[in-house]
Amino acid sequence: MLQVNELSGGYGSGLIVRGVSFSVKQGELFGILGPNGSGKTTLLNMISGLTKPESGTIFVKDKPIESYTPKELARVVAVLPQMTSSQFAYTVKETVSLGRYAHQTGFFKSWTDEDETAVQEAMDQTGTSLFAEKPLSALSGGERQRVFLAQALAQEPEILLLDEPTNHLDLSFQKELLDLLKKMTTDGLTVISIFHDLNLSSLYCDRLLLMDEGRIHTIGSPADIMIEQHIHDVYDTNVQKQAHPEVPKPQMSLLPEMAVQEDVDINEQFLERHGDYLAIRPPVPLKSLSSGVIGAGWGWRSTFVNRHVDQNYNMDNFEEEAAAYFEENGFDLNETVGMMTAVKMEDAAWRKETKEDVSVFVVATAGVGNAVDVTQPRGSWKEKVTPGTINIWVFVNGKLSEEAFVQGLMTATEAKVKALADAGVQDPKTGTIATGTSTDSMLIAATQRGAYQQFAGSITPLGIAIGRAVYVAVTESLQKTARRKALL
Ligand SMILES: Nc1ncnc2c1ncn2[C@@H]1O[C@H](COP(=O)(O)OP(=O)(O)OP(=O)(O)O)[C@@H](O)[C@H]1O
């Protein structure tokens, strides 16, 4: 649909765009990224025919751009216009109707049914029909942006060029506009758009071109562009790549400059022991990965609660009941990892272990009423039936990679399994050694301060500390539970 070869150009003396080559297929949503002044608008102006290149070629639908008359080009390529003050007096419909000029022929340029339909459709698509008769001066910045999009769409182009189309738009209109453009590309429209927002461009574009000082730094899929080093090279800014929670497109988080942070040591002093719950409220939020009833998954959490419930606790509605309980007791659900267990809080055990430059503090409550050997064949069930459980908290005084979080969970699980084996805990259904219980829960939470720990496998300093602390805490809690039960 569009082919750009060795394109160079600028304004008068100096070159702004230097030797840029790429092509865009029909139906693509193609994004142009780059820092301020990198030549994005200049490139777009050359593609729209507004600025003449110094050298190189542009082919639109396989024909050189200079072989088109301005009107012919306008029937193929539309540009989202920028607002000028003279447009304030026009109504919305008049503004959108200006998009039809390239389709009007003959000396009298009469307004046809086709023109009327195109204008109406463009206003409907952009949600601007409602204020068709209002003057542009009476609209908000976001509403005006949609009117200009309607004007470009009324032109019925095959290629739409946009320069930061989400500028001035609030979150919901950004999404609406990009959803609309995406839908239009599936109907065959080719969209080439400049973006400043890396994450939006990654989310919506099929391909991206990253510009740096007038040249192409990288061109490719969002996954090819959204690489921390590329973004750092071009924008001279530190970012960290993360997965989008729902869509397989990378996202970048800005890493703000931070003052040097003092180390924090999570230990027994922070353990609050109440009759029906244990809590830890560290002085700083901890980066956490857990399977808690509350606050599961990744998050920065500042409160950790392990709550005792009766053996006959009704599990039908446990998520709602648990949320109500934690709230009633003053825990902010957005900040808390909450777990539940039938184990009495007096049976909890904890252990601090230090290895080289890292330390861990582990708290465990181990009840084995629902002990299971996961390696044996059995029927499955989805509902949680009774709350007999091993809950393990692993607090790490150190800065962990995501790899270390996952390895930390693995190492802690291995240590738990060994503790059960050494204690001779059996699965009552199979009579074999249990590997856990049916409702075990685990947390690994790190201060993200202090020495960096890339790994937490079984022979790394962090892995050794986790393995030992979990083994000791689980073993001790099992002994306490068994002792108390024996006395009943
Ligand atoms: N009309 C002009 N005459 C002379 N120089 C210009 C003109 N327009 C832009 N420039 C210069 O060309 C360079 C690139 O500008 P351009 O607008 O293409 O960058 P951009 O990547 O779109 O930047 P931004 O993200 O800030 O919009 C800048 O140094 C700018 O000052």
The ligand as an ORCA input file, in Angstrom:
! r2SCAN-3c Opt
* xyz 0 1
  N       8.860     23.878      9.646
  C      10.071     23.622     10.140
  N      11.133     24.345      9.764
  C      12.361     24.096     10.229
  N      12.652     23.101     11.086
  C      11.631     22.333     11.500
  C      10.304     22.550     11.050
  N       9.506     21.621     11.612
  C      10.307     20.883     12.404
  N      11.574     21.293     12.323
  C      12.718     20.697     13.033
  O      12.884     19.361     12.597
  C      13.241     18.510     13.663
  C      12.310     17.313     13.696
  O      10.991     17.770     13.909
  P       9.736     16.812     13.842
  O       8.547     17.655     14.100
  O       9.767     16.027     12.587
  O      10.055     15.857     15.052
  P       9.081     14.857     15.843
  O       9.821     13.583     15.956
  O       7.748     14.829     15.203
  O       9.047     15.590     17.248
  P       7.890     15.730     18.351
  O       7.835     14.418     19.043
  O       8.450     16.778     19.246
  O       6.623     16.110     17.671
  C      13.205     19.358     14.916
  O      14.528     19.688     15.259
  C      12.448     20.602     14.506
  O      12.926     21.715     15.191
*
